[in-house]
Structures are given as structure tokens and as C-alpha cells.
């Protein structure tokens, strides 16, 4: 469950009520809650204000949720081509979120620990991508040599 969902449910509000209170569409709030849309810090501030929570904590929890989801998707990819074409954008997203989290002052200890664990997962997935690229590059080189000979 996302941090936003937890905070909203703790107030006993529906998504529609939260959307109305903050002046956003139901669709936007839903996309933030399921993680299909990134939460800007400005949006986190607006949501946190009506929910009565710390905006930094809300944004940081959302970012770690997104990192976890992105890395879970990459870990399910099995063939090399998919790992490279679909996995790399998700790894990039996780790296970008990690960089943004690193810039936050006073990240709560539980999120700092989770961020460290996620960084280890990023490194593991990057190694998988590197291993997947090698045979693809070899096949490209062989194909190019074959075309050059003809």
C-alpha cells in the first residue's frame, strides 16, 4: 500500500474526497497512489497540507515505493533484449529517484535504510543488464562482419 493511500485512509477519506480537497482530479490522485505517476514535491506539499502530514516524508515514501516497483519489474524480466530495452528505463528511474532522495536533508532512518537496500538492488540489476548486453553485442558484431563480407 502506498504512503499516500495510508495517509488518505487514516483520515477516512475516499480518493474523490482527497482529490476535491486538494484540487486535483481523481485520476491524478489514483495514479499517485498506484505509482503510475511520479509525485512532484509541489504536489506532495499540496497533498501533505490537506492530509496534515510532513511533505518530505510523503514524497520520500512515494519515491522509495516507486524505486521498489521499478526494480521489481526489472527483476521479472528474463530475456536479454527485454532486460535491456525495458529494464534500463526503470533502472534509470530508480537512479534518478535515488539521487533526489540523497538531496533531502534529514531523511528518516527507516527510509535511509530502505534507500541503501534499494541501491544494492540497482547495482544487482545493472550487472544483469551488463551480462545481457554482451551476447547482444556479439550477435551485432557477427551480423555486421557477415554483411561486410558480402
Secondary structure, DSSP 8 states (H G I E B T S, - for coil): --HHHHHHHHTT--HHHHHHHHT--HHHHHHHHHTSS---HHHHHHHHHHHTS-HHHHHHHHHHHHHHHHHHHHHH--SHHHIIIIIHHHHHHHHHHHHHHHTSTT--HHHHHHHHHHHHHHHHHHHHHHHHHHHHHHHHHHHHHHHHH-
